Amino acid sequence: MFYLIQLLNAVQYGLLLFLLSSGLTLIFGIMGVINLAHGSFYMVGAYLAFWLVKLSGSLWLAVPIAVLIAFGVGLLLETAIFSRLYKRDHLYQVLLTFGLILILEELRSIAFGDDVHGVAVPELLNFSIPLTETLSYPVYRLFVTGVCLVIAGAMYWVIHKTRIGMMIRAGNSNREMAASLGINMPLLFAWVFAFGVALAALAGAIASPISSVFPGMGHHILILCFVVVVIGGIGSINGAMIASLAIGLADTLGKVIAAEYSAIAVYLVMALILLWRPQGIANKA
């Protein structure tokens, strides 16, 4: 039963990684932008949730408002800054997004200080399901898993079954050809970037009652997101889902089975997968 609990934790963690990495892989795959600040948007979502819960007293209100704010910030950043980088060398993108990390961290420090903050679990979900006489599983973690699955299903439907999804897939496959066929690529870029930022903020907001809210919380998660994007295949949502679950399992179970070697478990999985498929799980050779 203990390992069942750890398996549930691994799936929940993997699905949170999917929310983050799916936005990153779309931005990287369609726009060709290396966004090192993606983890900072996760932090922004968590701090917005913390602040809005203090104002409203309700996580149910805080999460959607935080996502809307993040979406607006994403549109503003893409229009004002990122749109100028599409034809630049990747070095410019790395330097600018690294600078954005420093700016967001400083703004966070000014607004909220450098202390660790907690966000209360909503009263409706603040209980656990008993599994044995001594073990139980928090309902809020199951709720987070359910939210991630619903969003993953909605993303799959939008990308594979709708017109906007067809444009996203066309832009991911060949941007120049998609533009020549009449797709408004600047508008598509703006919406995809804002959507990616909103997904990162959503992940941070719903994870805040589980992981707390603290300075630099986006740094470690950013590395894992890039690992997911690389082994899943750049631009592939399906690959991001498979890779996120694999990394979630490796990270969580690695800490349980061999805690002293858990730090290398994720990178060992990445190395094995890339030896097998250097182009990523979902991309063709």
N, C-alpha and C positions, 0 to 999 in steps of 0.2 A: 504493500500500500504506500510505503514511503516513496518508492520509485514511481508510482503512479502520480503522486503529487509533484514530483520533480519533472515528470513528463508533461504534466499540465502547465507547470511554470515555464518549461522550455517552449511549448507551443505558444503560450501567451507572449513571451518575450520575442519569439520569432515573428509573430504577427505584428507586433509593435515595430520591429525592424522593417517589416514589409511596408508599413505606412510611410516610414521615413525614406527607405531606399527606392520605392516606386516613384516618388516625386523626383528624387535625384537622378534615377536612370532615364526618366522622360526628359529632364532638363539637359542631361549630358547627351543622350541619344539624338534628340530632335534639334536642340539648339547648339550643341557642340561646346557648351560652356562648362568648365571645371569649377564648380561652386563649392569652395572650401567652407563657406559660411552656412552651409545647409544645416550642420549640427547646431549652429547658433539660433536658427529658427525654431528648433526643438526646444531650446532653452527659453526663447521668447514665449512660446506657447505655454510652458510650465509657469513662468513668472506672471504672465497675463492671467492664467487661471488662479494663481495664488492671490493676486491683487483683486480680481473681480469677485472671488469668493469672499474676501474681506468686505467688499462693498455691498454685495447682494446677499451674502449668506447662503448662496445656492450654487453648487457645482453644475447643476442642470442649466442654469442661465450663463454661468461663466464660460463653459466650453464653447457653445455656439458663437458667443460674442467674441471670444478670443480667436476663433477660426476666421470670422468675418474681418476682424482687425488685421490678422495676418495676411489674409487674401488681399486686402487693400494695400498693405505695406509691400506685398509682392508685386502688385501692379505698378506701384510708384517706383520701386527699385528697378524693375525691368525697363520701364519707360525712360527713367532719368539716367540710369547707369548702365545696366547690362546690355541694352540695345546698341550701345556704342562699342561693344566688345566682340560682336559676332565674327567680324572679319579680321580681328587682331590675333596675334600669336597667343598660345595658351599661357605663356609667361605673364602677359598682361592680366589675364583672368585670375591666375593664381595670386598675383600681387594685390589686385583690387579686392578679391574676396577675403584674402588674409587681413587686409586693412579693415574690411567690414567686420570681421570677427573682433578685432581690437576695439572698434567703435562701439559695437553692441555690448561687449563686455564692460566697457567704461560707462556706458549709459545704464547698464544693469547695476553697476556698483553705486552710481550716483542715486539712482531711484530707489533701490532696495537694500543697499549695503552689502556686506560680504558674509552675512550669517546664513546658516541653513534654516530653511522654512519648511513647515509641514502644511499639507492641505488635507482637510478632514474628508473621509469617505462619506458620501451622502447617507443619511439615516436609513433610507429605504434599502440600501445595499450593505449596511454595516453589520453583517453577521456572517457566520461560517456554516458550511454543511458538514456535519459529523461523518467521518469515514470509518473510524474505529473508536475505541474508548478513549484513545489519547491523541488521535490525529483528526484534523478537520481542514477544510479548504475554503478560503474567503470567497464569498459570492461576488465581490467587486472584481476580482481577477477573472472570473467567468464572464462577467459583464464586459470587461475590456476585450476578452477574446471574441465575444459575440459581436461587438461593435466593429472590430477589425475584420471579421469574416463578412459582415454585411457590406462594409466599404469595399473590400476586395471583390465581392460578387458584383457590386454596382460598377466598379471600375472595369471589370471584365466585360460586362454588358455594354457599357458606353464605348469602350475601345473596339469591340468586335461586332457590335450590332447597330451602331448609330452613325449618322453622317459625320459628326464631329470626330468620332473615333476613326473613321476612314481617313479623314484629313490628318489626324495625328499619325496614323500608320504610314500614310504617304509621305509626310514630312520626315518621319524617322528613316524611311527607306531611301528617299532621294529628294532633298530640299529644293534643288533647282528645278527638277521636273514638276514637283508639286506646285511651285510658284508659277511655272509656265502654263499649268492647267487652270489657273485662276484662283488658287487658294491664297488667301490673304495671310502670308507668312508672318509679317510683323504682328498682326492681331493674334494669330495662333500662338506665336512665341510668348506674347504677353500673358495670355490666359493659361498656357501650360506652366510658365514660371510661377504665376500667382497660385495656381492649383498645387504645385509642388511645395511652395512655402506653406500653404494652408494645411496640407497633409502633415508636414513636419510639426507645425504648431499644434495640430490636433493630437498627434502622438505625445507631445510634451504635456499637453493639458490633461489628457486622460491618464497618463502615467504619473502625474504629480502626487496623487494620494499614495501611490505604491513606493516610489523611489525618492520622495521628498524633492525639494527645490533648492539647488545650491549652485554656487559659482562654478563655471567651467563644466557644467553637466553635459554640454553638447560636444565636448572634445573627443571623449572616448567613443561616443555613439557615432560620430562622424567617420572614424576609422572603420568601424564595423559596417557602416553603410557603403563605403567604397569597396570593402571586401565583397559585400553582397552584389553590388553592381558589376564588379569584375567577374565573379564566378557565375553569376546568373546570365550574363551577356548584356552588353551595353544596349539600352533601349528596349529591353524585353521585360514586360510586366510579368509574364508567366515565369521567366527565369528568376526574376526578383523574388517571387513567392517561394519557389523551390529552394533558392539559396538562403533566404531569410529563415526558413524553417530548419535547414541544415545547420546554419550558424547558431540559431537559438538552441538546438539540441546539443551541439558541440560545446557551447559556452556553459550552459546550465549543467549538463551531465558531467562535463569535464571537472567542474568544481566539486561535484559529489563524489565521483569515482577516484580522482587523483588531484586534489586541490593544489598540490605543489607544482603540478604541470599544467594546470588549467589555462594559464596565460598563453600557452602555445597551441592549445587544442584547436582554436579557431583557424590559426594560420596553417596548421597541419592539414585541416580539411581543405582549405583553399589550395594548398600546394598539390594535394592529391587530385582534386577536381581539375585544376589547370594542366596537370600532367596528362590527364585523360582527355580533356577538351579545352585546349588553349583559348579557343574563341568564346568560351562560356557555355553553360548548360543548354541554353535555348537557342543560341545563334548557330547558323549553318557554317560549315568550314569554308 
